[in-house]
Amino acid sequence: MKQIALFAFFMLVLGAFAIAAEDMKSGQIGVAVEMLVKDTFETTLEGTPELVEGYPDHKLQPEDGFAAKIYGYDGAEIYSFKFPVEFWFYDNPTVLTELPVLIIFPYYRNIKEAKIYDKNGSLRLTVDLSAYATCNQNGICNADIGEDAELCSADCRPGEAAPAGEETPAEGAAGEEAASGEEPAAKIISSTAWFIAVLVVILIAIVIGLLRSRKNY
């Protein structure tokens, strides 16, 4: 009886770790942008944006934080979230005059630019991300940036494809995941969902086993 209870507890702990791991979308591509924010809210880009492995789910967002938005070539907003920018800490009375900030967006094939807004809604920074796009939505199938019917159905018809062996920006920087035909939000069933489903089945089996053992006694 104790062994069964310990096993169930162990499975629940594993489930908690799996859910925590889902906060960073591993196996998917993100775009990392480093900035320097001054206490006047003046914001400058630090370095060059990079494609990285994984991105935060941005579930926890401050109500009055800075806002980050990414836009596609058609001018539509693709994704947005708020992030905190604080110039002081609870355990340190020193007030900072500038603060380095790193944010990570999910990658989209038609990504064109990111815009950063301060707490008052004023535009503080525009970041060009077009170098990482594989679908510029211009009505022309551009093989030079890796467009084909699978990666950019808006521009390419079936049969039109990029030259074999040519790397797209996303493939060269972060592997094949960004060009696999899957947008960041397109994974219908995540690994966590599968784990939880298996966990539920195991717990049901344990309960049934306990009920049967009680009947035998």
C-alpha positions in Angstrom: 0.0 0.0 0.0 2.8 2.4 0.9 4.7 1.5 -2.2 1.7 2.4 -4.4 1.2 5.7 -2.6 4.9 6.6 -3.1 4.7 5.7 -6.8 1.7 7.9 -7.2 3.4 10.8 -5.4 6.5 10.3 -7.6 4.4 10.5 -10.8 2.7 13.7 -9.6 6.1 15.3 -8.9 7.2 14.4 -12.5 4.1 15.9 -13.8 4.8 19.2 -11.9 8.3 19.3 -13.4 6.9 18.7 -16.9 4.4 21.6 -16.5 7.2 23.9 -15.3 9.3 22.9 -18.3 6.5 23.9 -20.6 7.0 27.6 -19.6 9.9 27.7 -22.0 8.8 26.4 -25.4 11.7 24.2 -26.1 12.0 22.7 -29.6 10.7 25.9 -31.1 12.4 29.0 -32.4 12.6 32.3 -30.6 14.0 35.7 -31.6 16.2 37.3 -28.8 16.4 41.1 -28.7 18.8 42.9 -26.2 18.0 46.5 -25.3 19.3 49.2 -22.9 16.5 51.1 -21.2 17.3 54.4 -19.4 15.3 55.9 -16.6 13.9 58.4 -19.1 12.5 55.4 -21.0 14.9 56.1 -23.9 15.5 52.7 -25.4 18.4 51.5 -27.6 19.2 48.2 -29.3 22.2 46.4 -28.0 23.9 44.1 -30.5 22.1 42.1 -33.3 18.8 40.1 -32.7 19.5 36.4 -32.8 17.5 33.3 -33.4 17.5 31.0 -30.3 16.2 27.7 -29.1 12.9 28.2 -27.2 11.0 31.2 -25.9 9.0 32.1 -22.7 5.2 31.6 -22.8 4.7 35.1 -21.4 1.8 34.0 -19.2 2.8 36.4 -16.4 2.6 39.9 -17.6 2.6 43.2 -15.6 -0.4 45.5 -16.1 1.7 48.6 -16.5 4.8 47.2 -18.0 6.6 48.0 -21.3 4.9 46.4 -24.4 6.6 44.4 -27.1 4.8 43.7 -30.4 5.9 42.0 -33.6 4.5 42.7 -37.0 4.4 40.8 -40.3 4.9 42.1 -43.8 1.2 42.8 -44.2 1.3 45.2 -41.3 -0.7 43.0 -39.0 0.3 42.5 -35.4 1.4 38.9 -35.0 2.2 38.7 -31.3 2.4 41.0 -28.3 3.2 40.9 -24.6 4.1 43.1 -21.7 7.3 42.9 -19.7 8.6 44.6 -16.5 11.2 47.4 -16.5 12.1 48.4 -12.9 15.0 50.6 -11.9 15.2 49.6 -8.3 15.1 46.4 -6.2 13.5 45.6 -2.9 16.8 44.5 -1.3 18.9 47.4 -2.8 18.0 51.1 -2.3 20.2 52.1 -5.2 18.2 53.4 -8.1 19.6 52.5 -11.5 19.7 55.1 -14.4 19.8 52.4 -17.1 18.8 48.8 -17.3 19.8 46.0 -19.7 16.7 44.1 -20.9 16.5 40.8 -22.9 13.2 39.8 -24.4 12.5 36.8 -26.6 9.7 36.6 -29.2 8.4 33.5 -30.8 9.6 33.2 -34.4 7.2 33.6 -37.3 8.1 33.1 -41.0 6.6 36.4 -42.0 8.2 38.4 -39.2 9.3 41.9 -40.2 9.8 44.1 -37.2 9.4 44.5 -33.5 8.2 47.6 -31.7 8.8 48.5 -28.1 6.4 50.8 -26.2 7.0 52.3 -22.8 4.5 52.3 -19.9 2.8 55.3 -21.3 2.2 53.7 -24.7 4.9 55.8 -26.5 6.9 54.0 -29.2 10.5 53.8 -28.0 12.2 51.4 -30.4 11.7 49.7 -33.7 13.8 46.6 -34.5 14.2 45.3 -38.0 13.8 41.5 -38.0 13.2 41.1 -41.8 16.5 39.3 -42.2 14.9 36.2 -40.5 11.8 36.1 -42.6 11.1 33.3 -45.0 7.8 34.7 -46.2 7.7 38.4 -47.2 4.0 38.4 -48.4 4.8 40.4 -51.6 3.0 38.1 -54.0 6.2 36.8 -55.5 7.8 33.5 -54.7 11.3 34.6 -53.7 13.6 31.6 -53.7 16.5 33.7 -52.5 15.0 33.9 -49.0 13.8 30.3 -49.0 10.2 30.8 -49.9 8.2 27.8 -51.2 4.6 26.6 -51.2 5.1 24.9 -47.8 6.8 27.8 -46.0 5.0 30.7 -47.7 1.7 29.7 -49.3 0.8 33.4 -49.6 3.5 33.9 -52.2 4.2 30.5 -53.7 2.1 27.9 -55.6 2.7 24.2 -55.3 5.7 23.3 -57.3 7.6 26.5 -56.7 10.4 26.0 -54.2 13.7 27.4 -53.1 16.9 25.8 -54.7 17.9 22.6 -53.1 20.6 22.9 -50.5 20.0 26.6 -49.9 19.7 27.6 -46.2 17.0 30.0 -45.1 18.1 32.4 -42.3 16.1 30.4 -39.7 17.7 27.1 -40.8 21.2 28.5 -40.8 20.9 30.1 -37.3 18.8 27.7 -35.4 18.4 24.4 -37.2 15.5 22.9 -39.1 12.6 23.6 -36.6 11.8 27.1 -37.8 11.3 25.9 -41.4 9.5 22.7 -40.6 6.1 24.1 -41.5 5.1 24.7 -38.0 4.4 28.1 -36.4 5.1 28.5 -32.6 1.4 28.2 -31.8 0.7 25.2 -34.1 1.7 22.4 -31.8 -1.8 21.1 -31.0 -0.7 18.5 -28.4 2.4 19.3 -26.4 4.6 16.9 -24.6 3.1 18.0 -21.3 -0.4 17.2 -22.5 0.8 13.7 -23.4 2.5 13.3 -20.1 -0.6 14.4 -18.2 -2.8 12.0 -20.2 -0.5 9.1 -19.4 -0.4 10.2 -15.7 -4.2 10.2 -15.5 -4.3 6.7 -17.0 -1.7 5.4 -14.5 -3.6 7.0 -11.5 -6.9 5.5 -12.7 -5.2 2.1 -12.9 -3.9 2.5 -9.4 -7.3 3.4 -8.0 -8.9 0.4 -9.8 -6.2 -1.9 -8.3 -6.8 -0.5 -4.8 -10.5 -1.1 -5.1 -10.0 -4.7 -6.3 -7.6 -5.4 -3.5 -10.1 -4.2 -0.9 -12.8 -6.4 -2.4 -10.5 -9.4 -2.1 -10.0 -8.7 1.6 
